[in-house]
Amino acid sequence: MAAPMCKQLMSNRLLTIFGVKTINRLYYIKTRHNDKSRNFFSTSGHNYKESYQVIINEFGNPNNVLEGISVQLPSKIGPNQMLVKVLMSPINPSDINMIEGTYHIRPALPCVGGNEGVGEIIEVGPSVEGFHPGDWVISSIAARSADSLAAGLWRQFLIPEPSNVIKIPNDMPVIGAATLAVNPCTAYRMICDFAKLNPGDILIQNGANSAVGQCVIQLAKHWGIKTINIIRDRPQKDELVNFLHDLGGDIVLTENERKQGDLKEIIQTIPEKPKLALNCVGGDSSAHLVASLGKDGVIVTYGGMSRRPVMIPTGPTIFNRIKAYGYWNTDWMKENLHSPMKANMFRELCEFIAKGILKPPEADLFHIKDFKTAVSESMEGFKGKKKILVMDDRLL
Ligand SMILES: NC(=O)c1ccc[n+]([C@@H]2O[C@H](COP(=O)([O-])OP(=O)(O)OC[C@H]3O[C@@H](n4cnc5c(N)ncnc54)[C@H](OP(=O)(O)O)[C@@H]3O)[C@@H](O)[C@H]2O)c1
């Protein structure tokens, strides 16, 4: 077996034995106990010469169209720039769709892949205010467009201007920081913005074990909202059901149980029907979510993992006055570039992650140079854990 593959398997095994939380905690301790110079990759000026990055050369099968290359870093950064060492960047379904060319945004090619992640500032230019070496930053999704995709995060170094990044506290688990910008924000907005939910109210969701689904469960639990969670059937189903219960999910059902009438039975026995349904699957799974809603219920579609159209049954829509919406986090971020709502949300989510109210997704970590294995595994069904690219050996 090739050496890097061995190493990957070893690190995966260690992850399995010790759990991602342990890895997070190790990193957390390192940064916390080194308070004066939190800069994990401490340096004065910068001596970095090259940056390894994963390029999308053409749209197509992600197993075939990605390439890892090293590029020269400029020896000096501009006055309004900073040098950021990317720490980790996840592989999300939208990254895969973007590579396939099926996503709403089609970047100009070639470009660097990856739209989310966390980095640590190594150096700031003389005109930069409010950012310092050692600060952690995430990329401002609001800036995501065909052009700024050139700033994709599957790379070791990034040279952004301050307006393209958001500073976040560096006292949280690094996996939590790397996966903050998309899924927790999506879960937060969908719970808060579409239906008036009070403690004790119920929401229902499919794809409940997805990273978004896990955030929904935890935020809902924290806010006193009950959740009915639908997952796909699998061999080790009980393990996943227990995991989602432990996260705070109230009811967990499989798609087969739903089809066999278990959901209908539950809905008939509860006094108040769900007010909100969150759909990332589509097809008949979305139809059953709608059918379980009460009067004036709302369904929000945010993903289409089954690649089938959203199905909305006629009867419940008419007689229960159902409203159907779509949610796209990129749009919300653009529209709320400087809004207090956005600042509050990030402050609250960072606090939740730091306090363990919102746990980072279970993750398999891969060195960026093992991107091919990571990308390929991320496309397998029932993968269980988020695949995350790590840009430095010391974080593996
Ligand atoms: N609109 C937005 O702004 C926004 C923001 C964030 C995410 N999203 C979308 O939300 C969805 C989840 O994202 P994530 O990052 O949380 O994903 P993730 O952690 O990678 O999880 C993927 C989920 O999709 C399920 N799935 C995979 N293939 C499926 C299929 N053929 N049929 C039904 N379910 C399938 C998986 O279930 P198994 O475990 O059973 O495979 C898992 O629950 C994606 O569609 C993503 O694009 C949208």
The ligand as a Gaussian input file, in Angstrom:
#p B3LYP/6-31G(d) Opt

LIG

0 1
 N      -29.759000      26.021000       0.396000
 C      -28.696000      26.261000       1.135000
 O      -28.333000      27.400000       1.405000
 C      -27.957000      25.095000       1.668000
 C      -26.982000      25.273000       2.673000
 C      -26.354000      24.134000       3.178000
 C      -26.633000      22.880000       2.652000
 N      -27.548000      22.778000       1.650000
 C      -27.946000      21.484000       1.097000
 O      -28.378000      20.683000       2.161000
 C      -28.132000      19.333000       1.871000
 C      -27.338000      18.713000       3.011000
 O      -26.051000      19.339000       3.067000
 P      -24.987000      18.873000       4.164000
 O      -23.723000      19.605000       3.981000
 O      -25.658000      18.917000       5.482000
 O      -24.809000      17.370000       3.674000
 P      -24.067000      16.125000       4.284000
 O      -23.714000      16.325000       5.698000
 O      -23.036000      15.758000       3.300000
 O      -25.247000      15.037000       4.243000
 C      -25.854000      14.632000       3.063000
 C      -27.253000      14.133000       3.394000
 O      -27.913000      13.783000       2.190000
 C      -28.426000      12.457000       2.294000
 N      -28.413000      11.818000       0.981000
 C      -27.343000      11.553000       0.209000
 N      -27.746000      10.983000      -0.948000
 C      -29.097000      10.895000      -0.877000
 C      -30.101000      10.393000      -1.749000
 N      -29.796000       9.877000      -2.951000
 N      -31.387000      10.443000      -1.346000
 C      -31.709000      10.978000      -0.149000
 N      -30.810000      11.470000       0.720000
 C      -29.520000      11.420000       0.357000
 C      -27.469000      11.776000       3.257000
 O      -28.111000      10.661000       3.806000
 P      -27.342000       9.249000       3.992000
 O      -26.526000       9.378000       5.232000
 O      -28.476000       8.326000       4.135000
 O      -26.494000       9.029000       2.767000
 C      -27.267000      12.902000       4.272000
 O      -28.361000      12.977000       5.150000
 C      -27.410000      19.317000       0.522000
 O      -28.364000      19.135000      -0.482000
 C      -26.841000      20.707000       0.430000
 O      -26.600000      21.123000      -0.889000
 C      -28.204000      23.855000       1.159000

